[in-house]
């Protein structure tokens, strides 16, 4: 039996928890189902894998470039508390619950495929690391209410399977609004924030133009390049925070801010120029992520037709949050800044109101979750409410991912005493709900927990049948109020063919074949 546990642990830790491998395997299966040649199968799988590795490389660059900035912000504000970081809390939990997490994740993935095959929720969740995060959360929460290993794995596996197909369904009307088609779904556990952002955009931005239509003065036309605009914006933010940190903390402390990236600053000039470099590195990181997204979409979506036809008829791939970034690149930056602002406001409310009154922990705004979930929330808000929708929607996302982790800490037991926790919105609301239900204890607690899972599944099926399949468009009212040329604009700016003047062929050139 030991070899079987070792094999299961290997599959989870080395393959299924690596989204790049998982995407490559899924692409290969799809191409195989389409009866492609061996070369096409191998090439497509490798290219899709490389696309996800590009996303991971970009995410690593984002994390590295934001780390010194986070230190500066904490030094300037003087705030101390919990910084939500999914990877950190999962790493801590693996030491104690590694085998249970492995079994739970395998069972949950199998349950999700069965649900995708035999219910209307035809979504295949392909974000492997988020599967691992949710499996770890469910293991910790269920183990905290002292259920047996078998109960933790069985009940947790069912709950994980439900979440893997339900959350893409809840977000899909909004996702279709973003992408303009029905070829891909969102597979990321920040879904609650994206739905709130889309709903907020629908309320506040009926006549607000898209973030992608910002008209800049002639001298600022270079800012229309999203990579340049992103890098310049972060450069300014970095310089402002670097100066404030230098003034408050002094040279001796401030010069250590870049010790882990560019080395300890030697003087004030070097310190400021390292800030400039980190801002530019952030722009590069975003460009790498966007290129990775385009690469994987080019391989996975066509290949997925094979899976949809053979394995799970009508299935859609549910992919990571950056999959929506190319659809509104200005909104990503606006969303990040607005979400971070919402996190600061949430921190202030926790400090002055909710910590003294209810004992909720102080949750510092982590720059990485605010970038990824805030950026995606900005895209969703922009799709239904333009610029105002992007700002308000992402701001609300920032408030959510500040308060929900504080509530989650109450049900994590000993893990609630760590300096980190799960960060994205769905971990917070679902974990808190399951944890509090489990306090009923024994079989009664498990029954209540399973009823919650059944309610989530039933609600998702209802949304799928009554909302998604009926073609409801959350931005239709806004389209009716906007000028005709704006309402008819394609969802992806670079998806429309460019208009060029027709050039006549030179004399003697062969006549082109008919269309």
C-alpha positions as CSV (number, residue, x, y, z in Angstrom):
1,X,0.0,0.0,0.0
2,X,2.9,2.3,0.7
3,X,4.0,2.3,-3.0
4,X,0.4,3.4,-4.0
5,X,0.5,6.3,-1.6
6,X,3.9,7.3,-2.9
7,X,2.6,7.1,-6.5
8,X,-0.4,9.2,-5.6
9,X,1.8,11.8,-3.8
10,X,4.1,11.9,-6.9
11,X,1.2,12.5,-9.3
12,X,-0.2,15.3,-7.2
13,X,3.0,17.1,-6.2
14,X,5.0,16.6,-9.4
15,X,2.4,16.6,-12.2
16,X,-1.2,17.6,-11.2
17,X,0.0,20.5,-9.1
18,X,2.1,21.8,-12.0
19,X,-0.4,23.6,-14.3
20,X,2.1,23.5,-17.2
21,X,2.3,19.7,-17.2
22,X,-1.5,19.5,-16.8
23,X,-2.1,21.8,-19.7
24,X,0.4,19.9,-21.9
25,X,-1.3,16.6,-21.1
26,X,-4.8,18.0,-21.7
27,X,-3.6,19.5,-25.1
28,X,-2.1,16.1,-26.1
29,X,-5.3,14.3,-25.2
30,X,-7.3,16.7,-27.2
31,X,-5.1,16.4,-30.2
32,X,-5.0,12.7,-29.9
33,X,-8.9,12.6,-29.8
34,X,-8.8,14.7,-33.0
35,X,-6.5,12.1,-34.6
36,X,-3.7,14.5,-35.2
37,X,-0.3,13.2,-36.2
38,X,2.4,12.3,-33.7
39,X,4.4,15.4,-34.6
40,X,1.4,17.7,-34.1
41,X,0.5,16.1,-30.8
42,X,4.0,16.4,-29.4
43,X,4.5,19.9,-30.8
44,X,1.2,21.2,-29.6
45,X,1.6,19.7,-26.1
46,X,5.1,21.2,-25.7
47,X,4.0,24.6,-27.0
48,X,1.1,24.7,-24.7
49,X,3.4,23.7,-21.8
50,X,5.8,26.4,-22.8
51,X,3.0,28.9,-22.8
52,X,2.1,28.1,-19.2
53,X,5.8,28.2,-18.2
54,X,5.9,31.7,-19.7
55,X,3.0,32.7,-17.5
56,X,4.8,31.2,-14.5
57,X,8.0,33.0,-15.5
58,X,6.1,36.3,-15.7
59,X,4.4,35.6,-12.4
60,X,7.8,35.0,-10.8
61,X,9.1,38.3,-12.2
62,X,6.0,40.1,-10.9
63,X,6.5,38.6,-7.4
64,X,10.2,39.5,-7.4
65,X,9.6,43.1,-8.6
66,X,6.8,43.6,-6.0
67,X,8.7,42.2,-3.0
68,X,10.8,45.4,-2.3
69,X,7.7,47.6,-2.9
70,X,5.8,45.6,-0.3
71,X,8.6,46.1,2.2
72,X,8.6,49.9,1.5
73,X,4.8,50.2,1.9
74,X,4.9,48.3,5.2
75,X,7.7,50.5,6.4
76,X,6.0,53.7,5.4
77,X,2.5,52.8,6.9
78,X,3.9,51.0,10.0
79,X,1.3,48.3,9.7
80,X,1.9,44.8,11.0
81,X,-0.4,41.9,10.4
82,X,-1.1,38.9,8.2
83,X,-0.1,38.9,4.6
84,X,-2.2,36.5,2.5
85,X,0.0,34.3,0.4
86,X,-1.4,31.0,-0.9
87,X,1.9,29.4,-1.7
88,X,3.2,30.1,1.8
89,X,0.3,28.7,3.8
90,X,0.1,25.6,1.5
91,X,3.8,25.0,2.1
92,X,3.3,25.1,5.8
93,X,0.3,22.8,5.7
94,X,2.0,20.2,3.5
95,X,4.3,19.2,6.3
96,X,1.4,18.0,8.4
97,X,-1.3,17.1,5.9
98,X,0.6,16.2,2.7
99,X,-0.8,12.7,2.1
100,X,-4.4,13.8,2.9
101,X,-4.1,16.7,0.5
102,X,-2.8,14.3,-2.3
103,X,-5.7,11.9,-1.9
104,X,-8.3,14.7,-1.6
105,X,-7.0,16.4,-4.8
106,X,-7.1,13.3,-6.9
107,X,-10.6,12.4,-5.7
108,X,-11.8,16.0,-6.3
109,X,-10.4,16.1,-9.8
110,X,-12.2,12.8,-10.6
111,X,-15.4,14.0,-9.1
112,X,-15.2,17.2,-11.2
113,X,-14.8,15.2,-14.4
114,X,-17.8,13.1,-13.5
115,X,-19.8,16.2,-12.8
116,X,-18.7,17.8,-16.0
117,X,-19.7,14.7,-17.9
118,X,-23.1,14.1,-16.4
119,X,-24.4,17.5,-15.4
120,X,-24.9,20.7,-17.4
121,X,-21.7,22.1,-15.8
122,X,-19.4,21.2,-18.7
123,X,-16.3,22.9,-17.4
124,X,-12.9,21.3,-16.9
125,X,-10.8,23.2,-14.4
126,X,-7.2,23.3,-15.6
127,X,-5.5,25.6,-13.1
128,X,-3.6,22.9,-11.3
129,X,-2.0,25.1,-8.5
130,X,-5.4,26.4,-7.5
131,X,-6.7,22.8,-7.3
132,X,-3.9,22.2,-4.9
133,X,-4.6,25.4,-2.9
134,X,-8.3,24.5,-2.5
135,X,-7.5,20.9,-1.6
136,X,-5.2,22.1,1.1
137,X,-7.7,24.6,2.5
138,X,-10.4,21.9,2.7
139,X,-8.0,19.5,4.4
140,X,-7.0,22.1,7.0
141,X,-10.5,23.2,7.7
142,X,-12.0,19.7,8.0
143,X,-9.1,18.4,10.0
144,X,-9.5,21.3,12.4
145,X,-13.0,20.1,13.4
146,X,-11.4,16.7,14.2
147,X,-12.9,14.5,11.5
148,X,-11.1,11.3,10.5
149,X,-8.7,11.0,7.6
150,X,-11.3,9.0,5.6
151,X,-14.0,11.6,6.2
152,X,-11.7,14.5,5.4
153,X,-10.6,12.9,2.1
154,X,-14.1,11.8,1.1
155,X,-16.1,14.9,2.0
156,X,-13.3,17.2,0.9
157,X,-13.0,15.5,-2.4
158,X,-16.7,15.9,-3.1
159,X,-16.5,19.6,-2.1
160,X,-13.5,20.2,-4.3
161,X,-15.1,18.5,-7.3
162,X,-18.2,20.7,-6.8
163,X,-16.1,23.9,-6.6
164,X,-14.1,23.0,-9.7
165,X,-17.2,23.0,-11.9
166,X,-19.5,25.4,-10.0
167,X,-17.3,28.5,-9.9
168,X,-16.6,28.7,-13.7
169,X,-20.4,28.5,-14.2
170,X,-21.2,31.3,-11.8
171,X,-18.7,33.6,-13.6
172,X,-19.4,32.5,-17.1
173,X,-22.0,35.1,-18.1
174,X,-19.4,37.7,-17.2
175,X,-16.6,35.8,-18.8
176,X,-18.4,35.6,-22.1
177,X,-18.9,39.4,-21.9
178,X,-15.1,39.8,-21.5
179,X,-14.1,37.4,-24.3
180,X,-16.9,37.9,-26.6
181,X,-17.3,34.2,-27.3
182,X,-17.9,30.9,-25.6
183,X,-14.6,29.2,-26.0
184,X,-13.0,29.6,-22.6
185,X,-14.0,29.9,-18.9
186,X,-12.3,31.3,-15.9
187,X,-10.8,28.7,-13.6
188,X,-9.5,30.7,-10.7
189,X,-10.7,30.9,-7.1
190,X,-11.0,34.7,-7.1
191,X,-14.3,34.2,-8.9
192,X,-16.4,36.0,-6.2
193,X,-14.4,39.2,-6.8
194,X,-14.8,39.0,-10.5
195,X,-18.6,38.6,-10.3
196,X,-18.8,41.5,-7.8
197,X,-16.7,43.6,-10.2
198,X,-18.8,42.8,-13.2
199,X,-22.0,43.5,-11.2
200,X,-20.6,46.8,-9.9
201,X,-19.7,47.8,-13.5
202,X,-23.2,47.1,-14.6
203,X,-24.5,49.5,-11.9
204,X,-22.1,52.4,-12.1
205,X,-20.8,52.4,-15.7
206,X,-23.7,52.4,-18.1
207,X,-22.3,55.4,-20.0
208,X,-18.7,55.0,-19.2
209,X,-16.3,54.3,-22.1
210,X,-13.9,51.4,-22.1
211,X,-10.5,51.7,-20.4
212,X,-9.0,50.7,-23.8
213,X,-10.4,53.9,-25.5
214,X,-8.6,56.4,-23.3
215,X,-7.7,59.4,-25.5
216,X,-4.3,60.7,-24.7
217,X,-2.6,63.9,-25.8
218,X,-0.4,63.6,-28.8
219,X,2.7,63.9,-26.7
220,X,1.5,60.9,-24.6
221,X,0.6,58.6,-27.5
222,X,3.4,56.3,-26.5
223,X,1.3,55.3,-23.4
224,X,-1.1,53.5,-25.7
225,X,1.5,50.7,-25.6
226,X,0.3,48.7,-22.6
227,X,3.8,47.5,-21.7
228,X,5.2,51.0,-21.7
229,X,2.2,52.4,-19.7
230,X,2.4,49.6,-17.1
231,X,6.2,50.0,-16.7
232,X,6.0,53.8,-16.4
233,X,3.1,53.7,-13.9
234,X,5.0,51.2,-11.7
235,X,8.2,53.2,-12.0
236,X,6.4,56.3,-10.6
237,X,4.8,54.3,-7.8
238,X,8.2,52.8,-6.9
239,X,10.0,56.1,-6.9
240,X,7.3,57.8,-4.6
241,X,7.3,54.9,-2.1
242,X,11.1,54.7,-2.2
243,X,11.5,58.4,-1.3
244,X,8.9,58.1,1.5
245,X,10.6,55.0,2.9
246,X,14.0,56.7,2.7
247,X,12.7,59.7,4.7
248,X,10.9,57.6,7.3
249,X,13.3,54.7,7.8
250,X,16.6,56.3,7.1
251,X,19.4,55.3,4.7
252,X,20.7,52.3,6.8
253,X,17.3,50.5,6.6
254,X,16.1,51.8,3.3
255,X,19.2,50.7,1.4
256,X,18.5,47.1,2.4
257,X,15.1,47.0,0.6
258,X,16.7,45.6,-2.6
259,X,19.1,43.2,-0.9
260,X,17.2,40.1,-2.3
261,X,16.9,41.5,-5.9
262,X,19.6,44.0,-7.0
263,X,21.8,43.9,-3.9
264,X,22.0,46.4,-1.1
265,X,22.0,50.0,-2.3
266,X,25.4,51.7,-2.0
267,X,24.1,55.3,-1.9
268,X,20.9,57.3,-2.5
269,X,21.4,57.5,-6.3
270,X,21.9,53.7,-6.5
271,X,18.8,53.2,-4.3
272,X,16.6,55.4,-6.5
273,X,17.9,53.8,-9.7
274,X,17.2,50.3,-8.3
275,X,13.6,51.5,-7.8
276,X,13.5,52.6,-11.4
277,X,14.8,49.2,-12.5
278,X,12.2,47.3,-10.5
279,X,9.4,49.4,-12.1
280,X,10.7,48.5,-15.5
281,X,11.0,44.9,-14.6
282,X,7.3,44.9,-13.7
283,X,6.5,46.0,-17.2
284,X,8.5,43.2,-18.6
285,X,6.8,40.7,-16.3
286,X,3.4,41.7,-17.5
287,X,4.5,41.5,-21.2
288,X,5.8,37.9,-20.6
289,X,2.5,36.9,-19.0
290,X,0.5,38.3,-21.9
291,X,2.7,36.5,-24.4
292,X,2.3,33.2,-22.5
293,X,-1.5,33.6,-22.5
294,X,-1.6,34.1,-26.2
295,X,0.7,31.1,-26.8
296,X,-1.4,28.7,-24.7
297,X,-4.7,29.9,-26.2
298,X,-3.3,29.3,-29.7
299,X,-2.7,25.6,-28.8
300,X,-5.2,24.7,-26.1
301,X,-8.5,26.0,-27.5
302,X,-8.2,24.2,-30.8
303,X,-7.0,21.0,-29.1
304,X,-9.8,21.2,-26.5
305,X,-12.3,20.6,-29.3
306,X,-11.1,17.0,-29.2
307,X,-11.8,16.6,-25.5
308,X,-15.2,18.4,-25.9
309,X,-16.2,15.9,-28.6
310,X,-14.8,12.7,-27.2
311,X,-14.3,12.8,-23.4
312,X,-16.7,15.5,-22.0
313,X,-19.0,16.6,-24.8
314,X,-19.5,20.4,-24.9
315,X,-16.8,21.0,-22.3
316,X,-15.0,24.3,-21.9
317,X,-11.4,24.8,-20.5
318,X,-11.5,26.8,-17.3
319,X,-8.1,28.6,-17.1
320,X,-6.1,30.9,-14.8
321,X,-6.9,34.6,-14.2
322,X,-4.3,36.0,-16.6
323,X,-6.2,34.4,-19.4
324,X,-8.5,37.6,-19.5
325,X,-5.6,40.1,-19.3
326,X,-5.2,40.5,-23.1
327,X,-8.9,41.5,-23.5
328,X,-8.4,44.8,-21.7
329,X,-4.8,45.5,-20.9
330,X,-5.3,49.1,-19.6
331,X,-8.0,47.7,-17.2
332,X,-5.4,45.3,-15.7
333,X,-3.3,48.2,-14.4
334,X,-6.3,50.2,-13.3
335,X,-7.7,47.2,-11.6
336,X,-4.4,46.5,-9.8
337,X,-4.2,50.0,-8.4
338,X,-7.9,50.2,-7.5
339,X,-7.8,46.8,-5.8
340,X,-4.8,47.8,-3.8
341,X,-6.5,51.0,-2.7
342,X,-9.5,48.9,-1.6
343,X,-7.1,46.8,0.4
344,X,-5.7,49.8,2.2
345,X,-9.3,51.0,3.0
346,X,-10.1,47.6,4.2
347,X,-7.0,47.5,6.4
348,X,-8.0,50.9,7.9
349,X,-11.5,49.6,8.7
350,X,-10.0,46.5,10.3
351,X,-7.6,48.6,12.3
352,X,-10.1,51.1,13.7
353,X,-13.4,49.2,13.7
354,X,-13.4,45.4,13.2
355,X,-10.3,44.5,15.1
356,X,-11.3,46.2,18.3
357,X,-15.0,45.2,18.0
358,X,-14.7,41.6,16.7
359,X,-11.0,40.6,17.1
360,X,-10.5,40.2,13.3
361,X,-6.8,40.0,12.3
362,X,-5.2,42.9,10.4
363,X,-4.8,41.7,6.8
364,X,-2.1,43.7,4.9
365,X,-2.7,44.1,1.2
366,X,-0.4,41.7,-0.6
367,X,0.7,43.1,-3.9
368,X,0.7,39.8,-5.8
369,X,-3.0,38.8,-5.1
370,X,-4.1,42.4,-5.7
371,X,-2.3,42.4,-9.0
372,X,-3.7,39.1,-10.3
373,X,-7.2,39.2,-8.9
374,X,-7.4,43.0,-9.0
375,X,-6.2,43.1,-12.6
376,X,-8.8,40.4,-13.6
377,X,-11.5,42.3,-11.6
378,X,-10.6,45.4,-13.6
379,X,-11.1,43.6,-16.8
380,X,-14.5,42.2,-15.7
381,X,-15.6,45.6,-14.4
382,X,-14.6,47.3,-17.6
383,X,-16.5,44.8,-19.7
384,X,-19.8,45.9,-18.1
385,X,-19.0,49.4,-16.9
386,X,-16.0,50.8,-18.7
387,X,-13.6,52.9,-16.8
388,X,-15.9,53.5,-13.8
389,X,-16.7,49.8,-13.7
390,X,-13.0,48.9,-13.7
391,X,-12.2,51.2,-10.9
392,X,-15.2,50.5,-8.6
393,X,-15.3,46.7,-9.4
394,X,-11.6,46.2,-8.6
395,X,-11.8,48.4,-5.5
396,X,-14.6,46.1,-4.2
397,X,-12.4,43.1,-5.0
398,X,-9.7,44.7,-2.9
399,X,-12.1,45.1,0.0
400,X,-13.2,41.4,-0.4
401,X,-9.7,39.9,-0.3
402,X,-9.0,41.9,2.8
403,X,-12.0,41.0,4.9
404,X,-12.5,37.4,3.7
405,X,-9.1,36.2,4.8
406,X,-9.7,37.8,8.2
407,X,-12.9,35.7,8.6
408,X,-11.1,32.6,7.3
409,X,-8.5,32.8,10.0
410,X,-11.2,32.1,12.6
411,X,-11.7,28.5,11.3
412,X,-8.1,27.5,10.6
413,X,-7.2,26.5,14.1
414,X,-3.5,26.4,14.8
415,X,-2.9,27.6,11.2
416,X,-4.7,30.8,12.1
417,X,-1.7,31.8,14.1
418,X,0.6,31.9,11.1
419,X,1.7,35.2,9.6
420,X,0.0,34.2,6.3
421,X,-3.2,32.6,5.0
422,X,-5.1,31.9,1.8
423,X,-5.6,35.1,-0.2
424,X,-8.2,34.9,-3.0
425,X,-11.9,35.5,-2.5
426,X,-13.3,32.0,-2.9
427,X,-10.9,30.5,-0.4
428,X,-12.2,33.1,2.1
429,X,-16.0,32.7,1.8
430,X,-16.1,28.9,1.1
431,X,-13.5,28.1,3.8
432,X,-15.3,30.2,6.4
433,X,-18.6,28.7,5.5
434,X,-17.4,25.1,5.7
435,X,-15.4,25.7,8.9
436,X,-18.3,27.2,10.8
437,X,-20.7,24.5,9.6
438,X,-18.2,21.9,10.8
439,X,-18.4,23.3,14.3
440,X,-21.7,21.4,14.7
441,X,-19.4,18.4,15.2
442,X,-19.6,14.7,14.3
443,X,-21.9,13.3,11.7
444,X,-24.2,16.3,12.0
445,X,-21.4,18.6,11.0
446,X,-20.5,16.5,8.0
447,X,-24.2,16.4,6.9
448,X,-24.4,20.2,7.1
449,X,-21.1,20.6,5.1
450,X,-22.4,18.2,2.4
451,X,-25.6,20.1,2.2
452,X,-23.6,23.3,1.6
453,X,-21.8,21.6,-1.2
454,X,-25.1,20.4,-2.7
455,X,-26.5,23.9,-2.4
456,X,-23.5,25.3,-4.3
457,X,-23.9,22.6,-7.0
458,X,-27.6,23.2,-7.3
459,X,-27.1,27.0,-7.6
460,X,-24.5,26.6,-10.3
461,X,-26.7,24.3,-12.3
462,X,-29.5,26.8,-12.0
463,X,-27.3,29.6,-13.2
464,X,-26.0,27.5,-16.1
465,X,-29.5,26.6,-17.3
466,X,-31.3,29.9,-16.6
467,X,-28.6,32.4,-17.3
468,X,-25.6,31.0,-19.3
469,X,-27.5,28.8,-21.7
470,X,-30.2,31.5,-22.3
471,X,-27.5,33.8,-23.6
472,X,-28.0,36.6,-21.0
473,X,-25.5,39.4,-21.6
474,X,-24.8,41.5,-18.4
475,X,-23.6,44.4,-20.5
476,X,-26.5,44.6,-23.0
477,X,-28.1,47.6,-21.2
478,X,-24.8,49.5,-21.4
479,X,-24.5,48.7,-25.1
480,X,-27.9,50.1,-25.8
481,X,-26.8,53.4,-24.2
482,X,-23.4,53.7,-25.8
483,X,-22.8,55.1,-29.3
484,X,-23.2,52.5,-32.0
485,X,-19.5,52.3,-32.9
486,X,-18.6,51.7,-29.3
487,X,-21.3,49.1,-28.7
488,X,-20.3,47.2,-31.8
489,X,-16.6,47.2,-31.0
490,X,-15.0,43.7,-30.6
491,X,-14.2,42.5,-27.2
492,X,-10.5,42.2,-28.0
493,X,-8.8,45.2,-29.4
494,X,-6.2,43.3,-31.3
495,X,-8.6,40.7,-32.6
496,X,-10.0,43.0,-35.2
497,X,-8.2,43.0,-38.5
498,X,-6.2,46.2,-39.1
499,X,-7.5,48.4,-42.0
500,X,-4.8,49.1,-44.6
501,X,-4.9,50.9,-47.9
502,X,-4.9,48.4,-50.8
503,X,-1.7,48.3,-52.7
504,X,-1.9,47.4,-56.4
505,X,0.4,44.6,-57.6
506,X,3.3,45.6,-59.9
507,X,3.1,45.1,-63.6
508,X,3.7,41.6,-64.8
509,X,2.7,40.0,-61.4
510,X,0.6,36.9,-61.6
511,X,-3.1,37.2,-61.0
512,X,-3.9,36.1,-57.5
513,X,-6.2,33.1,-57.1
514,X,-9.9,33.6,-56.4
515,X,-11.0,33.6,-52.8
